[in-house]
Amino acid sequence: MRCALLAYEMNGQPLFPQHGAPLRLVMPGWYGMTNVKWLSHITVTTEPFAGYQHEQAYRLRATTDEAGTPMSRIEAHALMVPPGIPDFLTRQRVVRAGRCVLTGRAWSGWGAITAVEVSVDGGETWADAQLDEPKLGPWAWHGWSYQWDADVPGEYVLGCRARDATGRAQADRLGWNDGGYANPAPQRVRVTVGR
């Protein structure tokens, strides 16, 4: 069951203004524009709310001229913690040759995460990652890990993608929309495996 939350604290401390104090509406599994900050009152209506953010700003559309569809639940998505030491000149990361544990988080607003796949060759092939036990329910981030045998020195492009219980999965390519919202493309991380 999904329910809206009214937050007045975060981690046992009063909510900071930048996080929405005095009160913030939290809609688990929905994009950020539904998590209203600085809430001071609630008005109950019988019709869907027709505010600017929902009716005009946060909509999936190809051009600004079309109405588009409103954004709602978060699509399945995964991100990895970039491994290694950053090399700011090449915009790559350096990893020592040998076993490398890749980790990250996955989430979806449609259903529980059922799989995360990892690629170490720029998306040519994919392998299943190990999912952590879901401790906080289906709408929270779900941890994952992958054992990469980075034995051969060279340049690599790592990637990750998620799938949820409803069958939604990240697309291999970014689908265009005018606002750049709900980016489904798998994350790409360039790394150099050293000796």
JOCORNOR-V466865 format. One record per residue. N is the residue number from 1. SS is DSSP state (a for helix, b for strand, c for the rest). PSI is psi in radians with two decimals (999 if undefined). OMEGA is omega in whole degrees, -180 to 180 (999 if undefined). Layout:
n = [N;N]
ss = [SS;SS]
psi = [PSI;PSI]
omega = [OMEGA;OMEGA]
This chain:
n = [1;2;3;4;5;6;7;8;9;10;11;12;13;14;15;16;17;18;19;20;21;22;23;24;25;26;27;28;29;30;31;32;33;34;35;36;37;38;39;40;41;42;43;44;45;46;47;48;49;50;51;52;53;54;55;56;57;58;59;60;61;62;63;64;65;66;67;68;69;70;71;72;73;74;75;76;77;78;79;80;81;82;83;84;85;86;87;88;89;90;91;92;93;94;95;96;97;98;99;100;101;102;103;104;105;106;107;108;109;110;111;112;113;114;115;116;117;118;119;120;121;122;123;124;125;126;127;128;129;130;131;132;133;134;135;136;137;138;139;140;141;142;143;144;145;146;147;148;149;150;151;152;153;154;155;156;157;158;159;160;161;162;163;164;165;166;167;168;169;170;171;172;173;174;175;176;177;178;179;180;181;182;183;184;185;186;187;188;189;190;191;192;193;194;195]
ss = [c;c;c;b;b;b;b;c;b;b;c;c;b;b;c;c;a;a;a;c;c;c;c;b;b;b;b;c;c;b;c;a;a;a;c;c;c;c;c;c;c;c;c;c;c;c;c;c;c;c;c;a;a;a;a;a;a;c;b;b;c;c;c;c;c;c;c;c;b;b;c;c;b;c;c;c;b;b;b;b;c;c;c;c;b;b;b;c;c;c;c;b;b;b;b;c;c;b;b;b;b;b;b;b;b;b;b;c;c;c;c;c;b;b;b;b;b;b;b;c;c;c;c;c;c;c;b;b;c;b;b;c;c;c;c;c;c;c;c;c;c;b;b;b;b;b;b;b;b;b;c;c;c;b;b;b;b;b;b;b;b;b;b;b;c;c;c;c;b;c;c;c;c;c;c;c;c;c;c;c;c;c;c;c;c;c;b;b;b;b;b;b;b;c;c]
psi = [2.39;2.41;2.70;2.58;2.58;1.99;2.27;-0.16;2.77;2.16;0.68;0.07;2.64;2.52;2.32;2.70;-0.68;-0.29;0.07;0.17;2.50;-0.34;2.42;2.35;2.26;2.12;1.63;2.31;0.00;2.69;2.77;-0.52;-0.28;-0.18;1.34;2.27;2.84;0.70;2.23;-0.36;2.87;2.29;2.15;2.25;2.86;-0.09;2.70;2.51;2.35;0.70;2.90;-0.83;-0.66;-0.61;-0.41;-0.85;-1.01;1.38;2.54;2.03;2.70;-0.59;2.83;-0.28;-0.38;2.75;-0.68;-3.03;2.51;2.55;2.56;-1.73;2.62;2.30;2.74;2.36;2.56;2.58;2.64;2.69;2.04;2.18;2.83;-2.95;2.25;2.40;1.77;-0.33;-0.67;-0.10;0.51;3.02;2.55;2.23;2.39;2.52;2.48;-2.90;2.26;2.16;2.05;2.40;2.81;-2.90;2.62;2.69;2.83;2.54;0.01;-0.47;2.97;2.56;2.24;-0.32;2.56;2.34;2.58;2.45;2.43;0.14;0.65;0.37;0.10;-0.74;2.73;2.56;2.64;2.36;2.88;2.17;2.41;2.88;2.32;1.98;-0.41;0.21;3.01;-0.30;-0.04;2.88;2.49;2.09;2.68;2.82;2.77;2.27;1.93;2.15;1.55;1.16;-0.43;2.04;2.57;-2.96;2.39;2.65;1.99;2.64;2.83;2.64;2.69;2.80;2.54;3.13;-0.32;-0.06;-0.06;2.38;2.72;2.44;2.71;-0.38;2.68;2.16;2.27;2.41;2.65;-0.62;-0.15;0.44;2.79;0.79;1.96;-0.13;2.41;2.51;2.49;2.25;2.08;2.28;2.69;2.16;2.07;-3.10;999]
omega = [-180;178;176;178;171;-176;174;176;172;-178;176;-180;178;179;176;178;-179;177;172;180;16;-176;179;174;179;179;-178;177;179;179;-171;-176;177;180;-169;177;172;-178;179;176;180;176;179;-180;177;-180;175;179;-176;180;-176;-176;-176;-176;-176;-170;-173;-180;178;-179;-179;180;179;-179;-178;-178;-179;178;-179;175;179;-176;-180;176;179;-176;176;173;177;172;-178;-178;173;-177;-178;172;-171;179;-178;-177;176;178;-178;-179;175;178;-180;-179;180;179;175;179;178;-180;176;-178;176;176;-177;-179;-179;176;180;-179;169;177;-179;174;176;-178;176;178;178;178;-179;178;-179;172;176;178;173;175;178;-175;-173;178;-173;-175;179;176;-179;-179;177;176;-179;178;-180;175;-177;-173;-174;178;178;-178;-179;171;-180;178;176;178;-174;174;-180;-175;178;-179;178;-179;177;177;179;-180;179;173;-176;164;-171;-178;-177;-176;172;-178;-177;-173;176;177;176;179;178;178;173;175;180;-179;999]
